[in-house]
Structure formats: C-alpha cells, structure tokens
Amino acid sequence: MNLYNQTMQPRVTNNDFIAPISEQQKAQVQDLTLKYIASAGQIYKKPFSLIPITFDLRGKCAGMYRRKGKEKCIRFNPWLFAKDYKHSIEQTIPHEVAHYITDSLWSFRKVKPHGKEWKSVMLDFGVSPEVTGNFDLTGVPVKQYQRIAYVCGCKTHQLSLIRHRRVLSGKAEYRCKECHQLLKAVPD
C-alpha cells in the first residue's frame, strides 16, 4: 500500500549543507503519516490515537518513534528527508508508524524493536520491512563528537568523550575485542 509517490531533489544552501524539507513537504509528510495511522486502524479494526509529528531529529537517523512514559511521538530528520525524499516517503514514514502501531498492539516490553510483530505491520502496509537505512550524509549537518585516543597491545582506539569520562570516574573500563587487553588513555 504505497500511499505516496513523489520525488524531490534536495535544495543546497550556500554553506554546503542541504536545506531541510520545505513547509509544504513537512505538511505532506504529516498527512501521509496520519494516513498510515488511519490505514492501520482499518487493517486492525482498532482506532489509533493521533500522536505528535515533529521535524526536530538530527544526525544519522531519518526517523524515530519515541515513547516517554505515556507520551508518544514520531520524529523525523528534515535534512535526511531532503536528501532522499522519495525513500523517506516510501520507507521511513511507514517504518516509524509501524513502531507506533506495534507498541500500541503489543507494547514494547513484549516485542523486539524490529521483531516479527513490527515486520508483520510493515508487510500489512505493503512495505518491505527494512530495518535501517544506509544514508549518504554528505551535506547533512551531523553532530561531531570528540574522540580520545586509547591504546591496547595491538592498536589505537578512539573512545567517545562519554566513554572517556566513564573511565576517568571509575564507572567503566574497556577492553580490546581482538587482544582483550585493557584500554589505556594515550598520555598528552
């Protein structure tokens, strides 16, 4: 059940980042998201509440269904949508709606995020149950995290600043997956 089929090219801004999708495209994405939710209601003979749809997601993910307590929302990355609008319309929207429907029918505590229940919802939508997208991030603003050099017996590793702080506080230690030696920070 492909509810929408349109190709749009990303707009490029003068700072080498593509521009996020337009307000018109956001309205199209919201409309299609609501259509998938309504379609799920017909498929499963059960009404599903409309939930907030935001365009505040950044980084490497095109979309995310989020539940915090009783609050639920679907978040989309407007830059990745602009990068490949057709793929985002055809895959990302049903993917995230399927997470919402799966959570509503079975509750996340009882199922795997991309398990058989989620896959069955995707197939009911008529969409291939692809788990992750492989996006070209050229021109997409992605947060860069500082890395700290650590060494073991066989090579140098780059630990995230979060992991580095865990080591410094004594809350964690990390080992090389190859030689199994404890990683030690490279002195300045």
KEVO-932229 format. One line per 8 residues: for each residue z negated, x negated, y negated of N, C-alpha, C, O. Coordinates in nm, 3 decimals. Example, Ala and Ser with C-alpha at 12.3 -4.5 7.8 and 13.67 -1.06 7.14 Angstrom:
! KEVO-932229
-0.780,-1.319,0.569,-0.780,-1.230,0.450,-0.780,-1.320,0.330,-0.846,-1.424,0.332  -0.708,-1.285,0.225,-0.714,-1.367,0.106,-0.787,-1.290,-0.003,-0.804,-1.341,-0.114
! end
This chain:
! KEVO-932229
0.000,-0.083,0.117,0.000,0.000,0.000,0.000,-0.089,-0.124,-0.104,-0.106,-0.187  0.112,-0.144,-0.160,0.120,-0.226,-0.279,0.126,-0.133,-0.399,0.228,-0.069,-0.423  0.018,-0.126,-0.474,0.008,-0.030,-0.583,0.077,-0.077,-0.712,0.099,0.003,-0.803  0.110,-0.205,-0.720,0.167,-0.255,-0.843,0.257,-0.372,-0.812,0.226,-0.452,-0.725  0.368,-0.383,-0.881,0.460,-0.494,-0.855,0.529,-0.533,-0.985,0.626,-0.469,-1.025  0.480,-0.636,-1.049,0.539,-0.683,-1.173,0.513,-0.832,-1.186,0.405,-0.880,-1.153  0.613,-0.906,-1.233,0.599,-1.049,-1.253,0.596,-1.079,-1.402,0.680,-1.029,-1.477  0.501,-1.159,-1.445,0.493,-1.201,-1.584,0.475,-1.353,-1.586,0.409,-1.409,-1.499
0.533,-1.418,-1.683,0.520,-1.562,-1.697,0.401,-1.595,-1.787,0.377,-1.523,-1.884  0.326,-1.702,-1.756,0.212,-1.738,-1.841,0.260,-1.786,-1.978,0.362,-1.854,-1.990  0.184,-1.749,-2.081,0.213,-1.798,-2.215,0.142,-1.932,-2.233,0.028,-1.948,-2.188  0.206,-2.028,-2.298,0.146,-2.159,-2.319,0.102,-2.170,-2.464,0.177,-2.135,-2.555  -0.020,-2.217,-2.486,-0.070,-2.239,-2.621,-0.044,-2.383,-2.659,-0.005,-2.464,-2.576  -0.066,-2.415,-2.785,-0.034,-2.549,-2.833,-0.133,-2.656,-2.787,-0.110,-2.773,-2.815  -0.243,-2.622,-2.720,-0.337,-2.724,-2.673,-0.322,-2.749,-2.522,-0.416,-2.795,-2.458  -0.205,-2.720,-2.467,-0.170,-2.744,-2.328,-0.243,-2.654,-2.229,-0.229,-2.673,-2.108
-0.321,-2.559,-2.275,-0.380,-2.459,-2.187,-0.294,-2.334,-2.194,-0.244,-2.298,-2.301  -0.277,-2.268,-2.081,-0.208,-2.140,-2.086,-0.300,-2.039,-2.151,-0.422,-2.053,-2.146  -0.241,-1.940,-2.211,-0.321,-1.834,-2.274,-0.366,-1.737,-2.165,-0.293,-1.716,-2.068  -0.482,-1.678,-2.181,-0.525,-1.577,-2.084,-0.433,-1.455,-2.093,-0.354,-1.443,-2.187  -0.444,-1.365,-1.996,-0.359,-1.246,-1.998,-0.388,-1.163,-2.124,-0.496,-1.170,-2.181  -0.288,-1.087,-2.163,-0.298,-1.006,-2.285,-0.387,-0.884,-2.262,-0.425,-0.854,-2.149  -0.419,-0.816,-2.369,-0.498,-0.694,-2.360,-0.424,-0.588,-2.279,-0.485,-0.512,-2.204  -0.292,-0.583,-2.294,-0.212,-0.488,-2.217,-0.222,-0.520,-2.067,-0.236,-0.429,-1.985
-0.214,-0.647,-2.032,-0.226,-0.687,-1.892,-0.366,-0.659,-1.839,-0.382,-0.619,-1.723  -0.468,-0.682,-1.922,-0.606,-0.650,-1.879,-0.617,-0.502,-1.847,-0.681,-0.464,-1.749  -0.556,-0.419,-1.930,-0.559,-0.274,-1.906,-0.487,-0.241,-1.775,-0.531,-0.153,-1.701  -0.376,-0.311,-1.746,-0.304,-0.289,-1.620,-0.391,-0.330,-1.501,-0.395,-0.260,-1.400  -0.460,-0.442,-1.514,-0.547,-0.490,-1.406,-0.661,-0.391,-1.383,-0.692,-0.358,-1.269  -0.723,-0.344,-1.491,-0.830,-0.245,-1.478,-0.779,-0.118,-1.412,-0.845,-0.063,-1.324  -0.663,-0.071,-1.455,-0.604,0.051,-1.399,-0.577,0.035,-1.249,-0.608,0.124,-1.170  -0.520,-0.077,-1.211,-0.490,-0.100,-1.070,-0.618,-0.115,-0.987,-0.625,-0.066,-0.874
-0.719,-0.180,-1.043,-0.848,-0.194,-0.973,-0.907,-0.055,-0.946,-0.954,-0.028,-0.836  -0.903,0.031,-1.047,-0.954,0.167,-1.030,-0.871,0.246,-0.929,-0.925,0.330,-0.857  -0.741,0.221,-0.924,-0.655,0.289,-0.826,-0.691,0.246,-0.684,-0.692,0.329,-0.593  -0.720,0.118,-0.665,-0.762,0.072,-0.531,-0.896,0.136,-0.492,-0.914,0.174,-0.376  -0.988,0.148,-0.587,-1.117,0.211,-0.557,-1.094,0.358,-0.520,-1.153,0.407,-0.424  -1.009,0.426,-0.595,-0.978,0.566,-0.564,-0.908,0.578,-0.429,-0.935,0.671,-0.352  -0.818,0.486,-0.400,-0.748,0.485,-0.272,-0.847,0.468,-0.157,-0.834,0.533,-0.053  -0.946,0.381,-0.175,-1.049,0.361,-0.073,-1.125,0.491,-0.050,-1.163,0.523,0.063
-1.148,0.566,-0.157,-1.215,0.695,-0.143,-1.137,0.791,-0.054,-1.194,0.865,0.025  -1.003,0.789,-0.069,-0.919,0.873,0.015,-0.915,0.823,0.159,-0.922,0.901,0.253  -0.905,0.692,0.176,-0.898,0.632,0.310,-1.026,0.660,0.388,-1.021,0.700,0.505  -1.140,0.640,0.325,-1.269,0.650,0.394,-1.337,0.785,0.374,-1.449,0.806,0.419  -1.269,0.876,0.304,-1.323,1.012,0.283,-1.464,1.007,0.224,-1.554,1.078,0.266  -1.478,0.919,0.124,-1.608,0.899,0.061,-1.584,0.856,-0.084,-1.501,0.768,-0.109  -1.655,0.915,-0.179,-1.637,0.870,-0.318,-1.707,0.736,-0.342,-1.819,0.715,-0.296  -1.640,0.646,-0.414,-1.699,0.519,-0.452,-1.716,0.518,-0.603,-1.626,0.555,-0.677
-1.833,0.474,-0.648,-1.861,0.469,-0.791,-1.767,0.371,-0.859,-1.729,0.269,-0.801  -1.731,0.403,-0.982,-1.655,0.308,-1.062,-1.753,0.203,-1.112,-1.863,0.236,-1.157  -1.714,0.077,-1.105,-1.803,-0.031,-1.147,-1.737,-0.108,-1.260,-1.615,-0.102,-1.275  -1.815,-0.182,-1.338,-1.756,-0.258,-1.448,-1.656,-0.362,-1.398,-1.673,-0.421,-1.291  -1.551,-0.381,-1.477,-1.448,-0.482,-1.451,-1.445,-0.571,-1.574,-1.418,-0.524,-1.684  -1.472,-0.700,-1.554,-1.474,-0.793,-1.667,-1.372,-0.904,-1.648,-1.323,-0.927,-1.537  -1.342,-0.971,-1.756,-1.248,-1.083,-1.755,-1.317,-1.207,-1.808,-1.264,-1.278,-1.894  -1.437,-1.234,-1.756,-1.519,-1.345,-1.804,-1.533,-1.459,-1.702,-1.611,-1.552,-1.724
-1.458,-1.452,-1.594,-1.468,-1.555,-1.492,-1.385,-1.675,-1.534,-1.273,-1.660,-1.584  -1.439,-1.793,-1.513,-1.368,-1.917,-1.548,-1.368,-2.009,-1.428,-1.439,-1.985,-1.330  -1.290,-2.114,-1.435,-1.290,-2.213,-1.329,-1.182,-2.190,-1.226,-1.071,-2.149,-1.259  -1.214,-2.216,-1.099,-1.116,-2.220,-0.991,-1.101,-2.089,-0.916,-1.012,-2.078,-0.832  -1.184,-1.991,-0.944,-1.178,-1.862,-0.874,-1.099,-1.761,-0.957,-1.120,-1.749,-1.078  -1.010,-1.689,-0.891,-0.931,-1.587,-0.961,-1.009,-1.458,-0.978,-0.989,-1.385,-1.075  -1.099,-1.431,-0.884,-1.177,-1.309,-0.892,-1.307,-1.321,-0.817,-1.325,-1.411,-0.735  -1.399,-1.227,-0.845,-1.529,-1.230,-0.778,-1.591,-1.091,-0.784,-1.598,-1.028,-0.890
-1.636,-1.045,-0.669,-1.720,-0.925,-0.667,-1.863,-0.974,-0.669,-1.901,-1.060,-0.589  -1.942,-0.921,-0.762,-2.080,-0.967,-0.774,-2.175,-0.848,-0.768,-2.152,-0.744,-0.830  -2.281,-0.867,-0.691,-2.388,-0.769,-0.685,-2.518,-0.841,-0.714,-2.554,-0.937,-0.646  -2.588,-0.794,-0.817,-2.721,-0.845,-0.852,-2.814,-0.727,-0.849,-2.813,-0.644,-0.940  -2.895,-0.719,-0.746,-2.980,-0.602,-0.730,-2.894,-0.479,-0.710,-2.813,-0.474,-0.617  -2.911,-0.381,-0.796,-2.829,-0.259,-0.787,-2.705,-0.267,-0.875,-2.619,-0.179,-0.867  -2.695,-0.370,-0.958,-2.580,-0.386,-1.047,-2.464,-0.448,-0.971,-2.480,-0.549,-0.902  -2.347,-0.387,-0.984,-2.226,-0.436,-0.919,-2.116,-0.449,-1.023,-2.108,-0.367,-1.114
-2.032,-0.550,-1.009,-1.917,-0.562,-1.098,-1.809,-0.647,-1.031,-1.836,-0.723,-0.937  -1.689,-0.632,-1.081,-1.578,-0.717,-1.038,-1.536,-0.799,-1.159,-1.510,-0.745,-1.266  -1.531,-0.930,-1.139,-1.496,-1.024,-1.246,-1.362,-1.088,-1.214,-1.335,-1.123,-1.100  -1.280,-1.103,-1.317,-1.151,-1.168,-1.300,-1.137,-1.284,-1.397,-1.195,-1.284,-1.505  -1.058,-1.383,-1.356,-1.030,-1.501,-1.438,-0.897,-1.477,-1.510,-0.791,-1.480,-1.447  -0.900,-1.453,-1.642,-0.778,-1.419,-1.715,-0.676,-1.533,-1.723,-0.557,-1.509,-1.743  -0.722,-1.658,-1.706,-0.629,-1.772,-1.709,-0.554,-1.784,-1.577,-0.433,-1.808,-1.577  -0.625,-1.767,-1.466,-0.555,-1.773,-1.337,-0.465,-1.652,-1.317,-0.361,-1.662,-1.253
-0.504,-1.538,-1.371,-0.415,-1.422,-1.366,-0.288,-1.452,-1.445,-0.178,-1.416,-1.402  -0.302,-1.517,-1.561,-0.185,-1.551,-1.641,-0.096,-1.654,-1.570,0.026,-1.652,-1.583  -0.159,-1.740,-1.496,-0.086,-1.846,-1.425,0.007,-1.787,-1.318,0.121,-1.830,-1.304  -0.043,-1.689,-1.244,0.038,-1.626,-1.140,0.002,-1.477,-1.135,-0.072,-1.433,-1.047  0.055,-1.404,-1.229,0.020,-1.262,-1.245,0.057,-1.181,-1.122,-0.021,-1.096,-1.078  0.174,-1.206,-1.067,0.221,-1.128,-0.952,0.127,-1.147,-0.832,0.087,-1.049,-0.770  0.091,-1.270,-0.801,-0.001,-1.297,-0.689,-0.137,-1.234,-0.715,-0.198,-1.176,-0.625  -0.184,-1.246,-0.837,-0.315,-1.190,-0.872,-0.317,-1.039,-0.855,-0.414,-0.982,-0.806
-0.210,-0.975,-0.896,-0.199,-0.830,-0.882,-0.193,-0.791,-0.735,-0.259,-0.696,-0.692  -0.114,-0.864,-0.659,-0.092,-0.828,-0.518,-0.206,-0.869,-0.426,-0.230,-0.801,-0.326  -0.277,-0.976,-0.456,-0.380,-1.028,-0.365,-0.521,-1.023,-0.422,-0.612,-0.973,-0.355  -0.540,-1.072,-0.544,-0.676,-1.087,-0.597,-0.744,-0.952,-0.618,-0.860,-0.934,-0.581  -0.672,-0.858,-0.677,-0.734,-0.727,-0.704,-0.777,-0.659,-0.574,-0.894,-0.622,-0.562  -0.687,-0.642,-0.475,-0.734,-0.578,-0.351,-0.842,-0.659,-0.279,-0.929,-0.601,-0.215  -0.835,-0.793,-0.289,-0.935,-0.880,-0.227,-1.075,-0.846,-0.280,-1.168,-0.826,-0.203  -1.087,-0.840,-0.412,-1.220,-0.815,-0.472,-1.265,-0.670,-0.453,-1.383,-0.644,-0.430
-1.171,-0.576,-0.461,-1.207,-0.437,-0.436,-1.252,-0.422,-0.291,-1.346,-0.347,-0.262  -1.187,-0.494,-0.198,-1.227,-0.488,-0.057,-1.370,-0.538,-0.038,-1.443,-0.486,0.046  -1.412,-0.639,-0.116,-1.552,-0.683,-0.110,-1.645,-0.570,-0.154,-1.748,-0.546,-0.091  -1.609,-0.503,-0.261,-1.691,-0.393,-0.312,-1.699,-0.280,-0.209,-1.807,-0.228,-0.182  -1.587,-0.244,-0.152,-1.584,-0.135,-0.054,-1.662,-0.175,0.071,-1.738,-0.095,0.125  -1.644,-0.298,0.116,-1.718,-0.348,0.233,-1.869,-0.341,0.207,-1.945,-0.298,0.293  -1.910,-0.385,0.089,-2.052,-0.382,0.053,-2.103,-0.238,0.049,-2.215,-0.210,0.090  -2.021,-0.147,0.000,-2.061,-0.007,-0.010,-2.070,0.060,0.127,-2.156,0.146,0.149
-1.983,0.022,0.219,-1.981,0.084,0.351,-2.082,0.023,0.448,-2.146,0.094,0.525  -2.094,-0.110,0.444,-2.175,-0.178,0.545,-2.291,-0.259,0.490,-2.379,-0.299,0.566  -2.295,-0.284,0.362,-2.396,-0.368,0.298,-2.376,-0.514,0.335,-2.358,-0.547,0.452  -2.380,-0.600,0.235,-2.355,-0.743,0.256,-2.452,-0.806,0.355,-2.416,-0.904,0.420  -2.571,-0.752,0.368,-2.668,-0.812,0.458,-2.625,-0.804,0.603,-2.673,-0.880,0.687  -2.535,-0.712,0.633,-2.497,-0.688,0.772,-2.362,-0.746,0.810,-2.326,-0.745,0.928  -2.285,-0.798,0.713,-2.150,-0.846,0.743,-2.124,-0.983,0.681,-2.191,-1.022,0.585  -2.027,-1.053,0.736,-1.983,-1.180,0.677,-1.892,-1.149,0.559,-1.822,-1.048,0.560
-1.892,-1.235,0.456,-1.810,-1.206,0.337,-1.662,-1.178,0.366,-1.603,-1.089,0.306  -1.603,-1.253,0.456,-1.462,-1.231,0.492,-1.451,-1.197,0.641,-1.357,-1.238,0.709  -1.548,-1.121,0.689,-1.553,-1.085,0.830,-1.459,-0.970,0.865,-1.374,-0.931,0.786  -1.478,-0.918,0.985,-1.387,-0.816,1.037,-1.389,-0.689,0.952,-1.286,-0.623,0.940  -1.503,-0.654,0.893,-1.510,-0.534,0.810,-1.424,-0.550,0.685,-1.347,-0.461,0.650  -1.438,-0.665,0.617,-1.359,-0.692,0.497,-1.210,-0.696,0.533,-1.127,-0.639,0.462  -1.178,-0.763,0.643,-1.038,-0.770,0.686,-0.982,-0.631,0.713,-0.867,-0.603,0.681  -1.062,-0.543,0.773,-1.013,-0.408,0.803,-0.986,-0.330,0.674,-0.891,-0.252,0.668
-1.068,-0.350,0.571,-1.044,-0.284,0.443,-0.914,-0.336,0.382,-0.833,-0.258,0.332  -0.895,-0.467,0.387,-0.770,-0.524,0.333,-0.649,-0.466,0.406,-0.550,-0.429,0.343  -0.657,-0.459,0.538,-0.545,-0.404,0.615,-0.525,-0.256,0.584,-0.411,-0.209,0.580  -0.633,-0.182,0.561,-0.621,-0.042,0.522,-0.551,-0.028,0.387,-0.484,0.071,0.361  -0.568,-0.129,0.301,-0.498,-0.131,0.172,-0.351,-0.173,0.190,-0.271,-0.160,0.097  -0.316,-0.223,0.309,-0.180,-0.271,0.334,-0.156,-0.410,0.279,-0.043,-0.446,0.248  -0.263,-0.488,0.268,-0.256,-0.622,0.211,-0.303,-0.723,0.315,-0.402,-0.700,0.384  -0.232,-0.834,0.324,-0.271,-0.941,0.416,-0.410,-0.993,0.378,-0.434,-1.022,0.261
-0.502,-1.005,0.473,-0.638,-1.048,0.441,-0.650,-1.199,0.421,-0.711,-1.268,0.503  -0.592,-1.249,0.312,-0.603,-1.391,0.279,-0.741,-1.417,0.221,-0.789,-1.342,0.135  -0.805,-1.523,0.269,-0.943,-1.549,0.228,-0.950,-1.617,0.093,-1.025,-1.572,0.006  -0.875,-1.723,0.072,-0.881,-1.794,-0.056,-0.741,-1.823,-0.105,-0.647,-1.835,-0.027  -0.731,-1.834,-0.234,-0.604,-1.872,-0.294,-0.602,-2.022,-0.317,-0.706,-2.085,-0.333  -0.483,-2.076,-0.319,-0.466,-2.219,-0.348,-0.389,-2.226,-0.479,-0.266,-2.224,-0.478  -0.461,-2.234,-0.590,-0.400,-2.222,-0.721,-0.372,-2.357,-0.784,-0.451,-2.451,-0.772  -0.259,-2.365,-0.852,-0.228,-2.481,-0.935,-0.309,-2.461,-1.063,-0.288,-2.363,-1.135
-0.400,-2.551,-1.091,-0.490,-2.535,-1.205,-0.439,-2.602,-1.333,-0.512,-2.610,-1.432  -0.315,-2.651,-1.331,-0.258,-2.714,-1.450,-0.254,-2.612,-1.563,-0.199,-2.503,-1.547  -0.313,-2.646,-1.676,-0.313,-2.558,-1.791,-0.426,-2.457,-1.792,-0.439,-2.379,-1.887  -0.507,-2.456,-1.687,-0.619,-2.362,-1.678,-0.747,-2.435,-1.717,-0.777,-2.540,-1.660  -0.823,-2.382,-1.814,-0.947,-2.451,-1.850,-1.047,-2.444,-1.735,-1.089,-2.336,-1.692  -1.085,-2.561,-1.686,-1.179,-2.572,-1.574,-1.292,-2.663,-1.620,-1.268,-2.773,-1.671  -1.414,-2.619,-1.601,-1.530,-2.698,-1.640,-1.536,-2.825,-1.556,-1.526,-2.820,-1.434  -1.551,-2.937,-1.622,-1.563,-3.065,-1.554,-1.711,-3.103,-1.543,-1.783,-3.103,-1.642
-1.754,-3.134,-1.423,-1.892,-3.171,-1.400,-1.905,-3.321,-1.391,-1.820,-3.389,-1.333  -2.012,-3.373,-1.450,-2.037,-3.516,-1.446,-2.071,-3.556,-1.302,-2.143,-3.485,-1.233  -2.020,-3.669,-1.259,-2.045,-3.722,-1.125,-2.118,-3.855,-1.137,-2.096,-3.932,-1.231  -2.205,-3.879,-1.040,-2.285,-4.001,-1.036,-2.249,-4.077,-0.909,-2.242,-4.019,-0.801  -2.224,-4.208,-0.923,-2.185,-4.290,-0.808,-2.305,-4.321,-0.720,-2.410,-4.364,-0.768  -2.288,-4.299,-0.589,-2.386,-4.333,-0.487,-2.313,-4.411,-0.379,-2.194,-4.392,-0.358  -2.387,-4.500,-0.310,-2.326,-4.579,-0.203,-2.404,-4.564,-0.073,-2.522,-4.528,-0.070  -2.333,-4.592,0.034,-2.393,-4.597,0.167,-2.345,-4.727,0.229,-2.311,-4.820,0.157
-2.340,-4.735,0.360,-2.294,-4.857,0.426,-2.143,-4.871,0.434,-2.092,-4.979,0.463  -2.069,-4.761,0.407,-1.924,-4.769,0.426,-1.840,-4.738,0.304,-1.723,-4.777,0.299  -1.895,-4.668,0.203,-1.811,-4.636,0.087,-1.895,-4.587,-0.030,-2.017,-4.577,-0.021  -1.827,-4.556,-0.140,-1.891,-4.499,-0.259,-1.867,-4.348,-0.260,-1.756,-4.302,-0.231  -1.971,-4.274,-0.294,-1.963,-4.127,-0.302,-1.985,-4.086,-0.446,-2.048,-4.158,-0.523  -1.933,-3.971,-0.484,-1.955,-3.915,-0.617,-2.037,-3.788,-0.603,-1.985,-3.685,-0.560  -2.165,-3.795,-0.638,-2.252,-3.677,-0.631,-2.251,-3.603,-0.764,-2.240,-3.664,-0.870  -2.262,-3.472,-0.756,-2.269,-3.392,-0.878,-2.399,-3.422,-0.950,-2.495,-3.472,-0.890
-2.402,-3.390,-1.077,-2.524,-3.411,-1.156,-2.639,-3.329,-1.100,-2.754,-3.373,-1.104  -2.611,-3.211,-1.047,-2.715,-3.127,-0.987,-2.777,-3.197,-0.866,-2.899,-3.204,-0.854  -2.693,-3.250,-0.778,-2.746,-3.321,-0.660,-2.821,-3.448,-0.701,-2.924,-3.481,-0.643  -2.768,-3.518,-0.801,-2.834,-3.639,-0.851,-2.975,-3.606,-0.900,-3.070,-3.679,-0.870  -2.989,-3.497,-0.974,-3.121,-3.457,-1.024,-3.215,-3.418,-0.910,-3.335,-3.442,-0.917  -3.161,-3.358,-0.806,-3.243,-3.324,-0.689,-3.296,-3.451,-0.622,-3.411,-3.455,-0.577  -3.213,-3.554,-0.615,-3.256,-3.682,-0.558,-3.366,-3.742,-0.644,-3.469,-3.786,-0.592  -3.345,-3.744,-0.776,-3.443,-3.803,-0.867,-3.578,-3.732,-0.860,-3.683,-3.796,-0.870
-3.576,-3.600,-0.842,-3.701,-3.524,-0.838,-3.767,-3.529,-0.700,-3.878,-3.478,-0.683  -3.700,-3.589,-0.601,-3.755,-3.597,-0.467,-3.736,-3.470,-0.385,-3.793,-3.458,-0.276  -3.658,-3.374,-0.435,-3.636,-3.248,-0.364,-3.528,-3.257,-0.257,-3.517,-3.170,-0.171  -3.447,-3.363,-0.263,-3.338,-3.374,-0.164,-3.300,-3.520,-0.144,-3.325,-3.605,-0.229  -3.239,-3.545,-0.030,-3.176,-3.673,-0.005,-3.047,-3.643,0.072,-3.038,-3.545,0.145  -2.950,-3.728,0.054,-2.819,-3.703,0.113,-2.775,-3.822,0.196,-2.804,-3.937,0.162  -2.706,-3.794,0.305,-2.657,-3.897,0.396,-2.505,-3.890,0.404,-2.445,-3.785,0.385  -2.446,-4.003,0.432,-2.302,-4.012,0.452,-2.267,-3.941,0.583,-2.336,-3.957,0.683
-2.161,-3.863,0.580,-2.118,-3.791,0.701,-2.055,-3.884,0.803,-2.042,-3.848,0.920  -2.014,-4.003,0.759,-1.949,-4.096,0.852,-2.046,-4.197,0.912,-2.054,-4.209,1.034  -2.121,-4.269,0.827,-2.211,-4.373,0.880,-2.356,-4.325,0.890,-2.440,-4.393,0.948  -2.384,-4.207,0.834,-2.516,-4.142,0.842,-2.626,-4.218,0.768,-2.744,-4.189,0.787  -2.589,-4.314,0.683,-2.690,-4.384,0.604,-2.728,-4.301,0.482,-2.649,-4.221,0.432  -2.850,-4.322,0.436,-2.899,-4.255,0.316,-2.820,-4.303,0.195,-2.797,-4.423,0.180  -2.777,-4.210,0.109,-2.705,-4.247,-0.010,-2.802,-4.297,-0.117,-2.910,-4.241,-0.136  -2.763,-4.404,-0.185,-2.845,-4.462,-0.290,-2.762,-4.472,-0.418,-2.644,-4.507,-0.414
-2.825,-4.440,-0.531,-2.756,-4.445,-0.658,-2.712,-4.586,-0.690,-2.785,-4.682,-0.663  -2.593,-4.600,-0.747,-2.544,-4.731,-0.791,-2.617,-4.765,-0.920,-2.614,-4.686,-1.015  -2.683,-4.881,-0.926,-2.755,-4.916,-1.050,-2.657,-4.935,-1.166,-2.543,-4.979,-1.148  -2.705,-4.901,-1.286,-2.620,-4.913,-1.408,-2.582,-5.055,-1.436,-2.512,-5.082,-1.533
! end
